[in-house]
Amino acid sequence: MSFSDELRRDNARDWDACVDHRFVREIFAGTLPPEVMRRYLTQDYQFIDRFVALLGMAIATADRFESRIRFAQFAAMITSDENTYFQRAFDTLGVPDAERRHPVLTAPTAGFQTLMKDAADSRDYGSCLAVLTVAEWLYLSWADRAGEKLPVDFVHAEWITLHNNDGFRSFVTWLRSELDRVGATADTAGRTNAAAFFRRAATLERSFFDHIYE
Ligand SMILES: Cc1ncc(CN)c(N)n1
């Protein structure tokens, strides 16, 4: 079994809870209440900020140019297509500027920020990769539903298509192969560290979905 499959299997409870989450069912059905989507997106925008910083550390610590290019291209997408989606969704949902920039952070958002800072501060490529892989592979896992119709509202539909398009799918395939490659050459401590970051990320993903309904 590959390293990434092993990590996913070891975190199956949190992983499966996210893939089958109420948020996922409601966003596909187009029934996600606007106040829930608003809470989700205002918190997630703070996630994205630190996520881009972590991508920067992956670019800095990667062991080859080819990997840096992949991350740089992905960072370009997040800071263009995904960033403009957030702005258009905030406009539609009536989120004022102050709340876009400085919302009161919830515990899962603050937890993610600490996790991403810890991964970046480790300056360990495998640990950065583990967190990035959970964030993107888990999102592909819930968003990639063959044959499912898209909801009408762009705020719902585009959040799905940002996470199930061909470019995203190929980035996730590459991320997993990169984690497998790095895991195969890492020593026991390196694999243990990456596994611990993977676990923290999977747990937080689940509480992030849960908390927007609390
Ligand atoms: C919490 C969270 N996790 C993952 C993703 C996917 N980039 C996201 N936008 N937000």
The ligand as an SDF file (V2000), in Angstrom:
LIG
                    3D

 10 10  0  0  0  0  0  0  0  0999 V2000
  -10.6430   23.9650    5.6380 C   0  0  0  0  0  0  0  0  0  0  0  0
  -10.2690   23.7890    4.2080 C   0  0  0  0  0  0  0  0  0  0  0  0
   -9.6290   22.6530    3.8310 N   0  0  0  0  0  0  0  0  0  0  0  0
   -9.3080   22.4940    2.5000 C   0  0  0  0  0  0  0  0  0  0  0  0
   -9.5940   23.4330    1.5790 C   0  0  0  0  0  0  0  0  0  0  0  0
   -9.2540   23.1750    0.1380 C   0  0  0  0  0  0  0  0  0  0  0  0
   -8.3450   24.0660   -0.3810 N   0  0  0  0  0  0  0  0  0  0  0  0
  -10.2300   24.5750    2.0100 C   0  0  0  0  0  0  0  0  0  0  0  0
  -10.5600   25.5710    1.1660 N   0  0  0  0  0  0  0  0  0  0  0  0
  -10.5830   24.7570    3.3370 N   0  0  0  0  0  0  0  0  0  0  0  0
  1  2  1  0
  2  3  1  0
  2 10  2  0
  3  4  2  0
  4  5  1  0
  5  6  1  0
  5  8  2  0
  6  7  1  0
  8  9  1  0
  8 10  1  0
M  END
$$$$
